[in-house]
Amino acid sequence: MAHEEDALGHERASWQPSPGLAVAVPDPVQNPGLPPHRARVTDRDPAAMKRAVRTVYTLFYLSLAGSIWAIAAYMLFPIESGQIIDIRHNNLFIGLGIGLALLALGIGAIHWSKAVMSDKEFIEPRHATRGRDTTREGAVEVFREANEESGFGRRTAIRGSLIAALVASILPGITLFRGLAPENSPANPIAGDPVALLSHTMWKEGMRLAHDPSGEPIRASDLTIGSAVHVIPAPLAELSHHEGYLEEKAKAIVLLMRLLPEQLPAEHNNLDWSYNGIVAYSKVCTHVGCPVALYEQQTHHLLCPCHQSQFDVSRSAAVIFGPAARPLPQLPITIDDEGYLVAQSDFHEPVGPSFWERH
């Protein structure tokens, strides 16, 4: 029964130190106790309490207004024109709205805890093991008391404004996701079609393979056995960043390697897509899109440094290790009349990670 009255009694019984460890000191540290409680202005003055409550829910509603403004600014200041001034206005006014929403929400929560919630000092004993049922029931009672003391259950203005502010605070972020999906235009009719965008690159029949990033075309005779060259379409080097240089390069980047022709067995390779032992494969890993840039010429293995997927170039870049689910797409190549390496066509399958409509 004594243990029922003392919630920690059953634990203290197991905490008895060995007599050999007990140390008696002549001047033990004295418990200073808690300082005298100081009543707040809101505790002494009901009018001050009402003003504090009004301040809290006003701040929460101000946070709500900031979130709504951020959503409105996204539509009022579009960036489709691509002009720097439009992008600056978009970033400025959306940022101000989100900043106001989060700042008002934080200040309101702090003011609520300091001026409105119950203000009293207490000591909470802690123990390392599961408490008794009475202790657990006491924990439930603590939550009930916390609800009562904070006023969350009965102060409907604060509760409603807080919930509205919290819900609204995530809406600007959700709205900004819309900007990740470009829209179709007469100049680019597939801009809003992710399946078409992911299924095709800028490689075309007769397009020369060029060094990355110089854009210098590559002759087949320039490649030595065991070499690996980072390659882009020759026209890509002429694009500016405003014309989609990075977007096109991210899909069209290729790694070009030269093996001995006998190291490409016909049963494992499409020899019509290579030239005299020269093969070209997408540099974009089929796992999550990292650059496959490490080539081991003795084993003819390509390694993705991100998650260690390995591909065997002598077997159509088949996956031999790691999380990648499919081989690297191969770019069909040949040479033109001047001996430069050129593409026979675009890739015959989407490059990079698999996606929802990959065929």
Phi, psi and omega in degrees: 000327179297325179290329178293324179286324179256108186298335183255006183298320182291341177270323179299330180296332180265359182259009183295123181286158174293143179303331181288346181260345183290134180233125178259123180251146183286334183232070181298152178294131181270143177288115183288345182074181181270146177292160179301140180288134178250121180288140178278168177299320181291339176283328184269334187237109179301327179295322178294324177297318179296320178296321179295318178298317179298320179297318182296308184286338172295319178296321179294319177292328175295321175298318177301317179296321178298319178295318179295320179295321179299319178293317180295321181296328178299324181272329182282335182235074183290159181243011183297336180292336181079001180284144183300320183295323178292321179294321178296315178298318179299311180296320183297306188284326174293317179297320177297319179295313180294320179298317178296318181299314183286321181294313180295322178297316180293315180296320179298318180295320179293316181294324177299313183291328185272331187247337187249316182296158180301138184239097177210151181267143176206162178246132180247107177293143181241150177216158191270341185248173182299132177282171178286169181302323179296324178293317181295321176295327177294328178295319177299321179295325178299317178298319179297317179293322179298320177297320181290317183288322180286338182079011183298323182282332186250341178269085187295328180295315179293314183298313182294318181291324178295314180298317179297319180293320179295316180295316182291333185294336180268347183294320177302320178297320178294320180297322183294339177298335180299328181291347179281348182249100179293160182257153177295151177215161177303325180286331181221086186290348180249015183299329181260012180251095184297329179296314179294321181294323182276343184271347185225147174240185182275000177295135178221164180300131178084357181283130185285146173277135185226156178294143175263124009253005189292331183082013179283125181300155186245127173271148177299326181289346180281344185268131177261161179299131179089358181281156176222126186234136176276128193231144172229162172297137183305318180294341182297326182296341181272350180281147173266170179295330179287342180264010175093029182302309184294320180297316180290321180294323181300332181263327190264353183300138188225149172249124185252129182228153177237125177243171168291140181307324181288349177274003176243081182298139185297330182289345181242000184221152172268095186293340178291342181265002180238170178222114174050046179085000179266126180232153180229127180231151177302139179275355184268117183298142181278006176274286178230015172092014177290160179282122176274095191239001183254119184242128178256102191290335181288322181259351183062037180255139172258137182239131171271119185288346184286306185230018171064027171291141180235142183231139181264109183294329181286354179231051178059035179057039178292148179286125178244350178195150173098182188278351180300141187262346182209160181296162174291135177298139181261138175266118178294130182228162173202196177237157177263189184295338181263005178086007178276144177287133179226159177277142174279333182189185171284174172302149180269003176208161181298143177273163176079195182299153175293150179225182195296336183235029177288131182258000000 
